[in-house]
């Protein structure tokens, strides 16, 4: 948290060490964009099944992230 915002915190949060750090949580892996995708229900069912079957896919976001990264790695 930038020092100028530290003064805006409520008093009970100012004593926390995490309030003084500029970065919190997991490191960013990129820019987040919100999208909405319309697909037939049978395709969503297949995607959900694949997410359940593949160990390194933990979420819908991970599924689409892997698909996009794989696609663009091939095109380089």
C-alpha positions in Angstrom: 0.0 0.0 0.0 1.4 3.4 -0.9 2.4 5.4 2.2 -0.1 8.2 1.3 -3.0 5.7 1.6 -1.8 4.3 4.9 -3.2 7.4 6.6 -6.6 6.6 5.1 -6.9 3.3 6.9 -9.1 2.9 10.0 -7.1 3.0 13.2 -7.5 -0.8 13.9 -5.9 -1.7 10.6 -2.9 0.7 10.9 -1.1 -1.6 13.3 -1.0 -4.5 10.8 2.3 -5.2 9.1 0.5 -6.1 5.9 -1.0 -2.6 5.8 2.4 -1.2 5.4 3.4 -3.5 2.5 2.8 -2.3 -1.1 2.2 -5.8 -2.5 -0.2 -8.3 -1.0 -1.2 -11.8 -2.0 -0.1 -13.9 -5.0 2.1 -12.3 -7.6 0.2 -11.2 -10.7 0.6 -13.5 -13.8 -0.9 -10.9 -16.1 -3.7 -8.5 -16.9 -7.2 -9.5 -15.9 -10.0 -9.0 -18.4 -13.6 -10.0 -17.7 -15.3 -11.8 -20.6 -18.6 -13.5 -21.2 -18.7 -16.5 -23.6 -21.9 -18.0 -25.0 -21.6 -21.7 -26.0 -24.1 -24.5 -26.4 -24.8 -26.4 -23.1 -23.2 -29.6 -24.5 -19.9 -27.8 -25.0 -20.0 -26.3 -21.5 -20.6 -29.9 -20.2 -17.6 -31.1 -22.1 -15.4 -28.3 -20.8 -16.5 -29.0 -17.2 -15.7 -32.7 -17.7 -12.3 -31.9 -19.0 -11.6 -29.5 -16.0 -12.6 -32.3 -13.6 -10.3 -34.8 -15.4 -7.2 -32.7 -15.9 -5.3 -32.2 -12.6 -3.6 -28.9 -13.4 -7.0 -27.3 -14.4 -8.6 -26.1 -11.2 -11.1 -23.6 -12.6 -12.8 -22.3 -15.7 -10.3 -19.5 -15.8 -7.4 -21.9 -15.7 -9.0 -23.8 -18.6 -9.3 -20.8 -20.9 -5.9 -19.4 -19.8 -4.2 -22.7 -20.8 -6.1 -22.7 -24.1 -5.1 -19.2 -25.0 -1.4 -19.6 -23.9 -1.1 -22.9 -25.8 -2.6 -21.3 -28.9 -0.3 -18.3 -28.9 2.8 -20.4 -28.1 2.1 -22.5 -31.2 1.9 -19.4 -33.4 5.3 -17.9 -32.4 
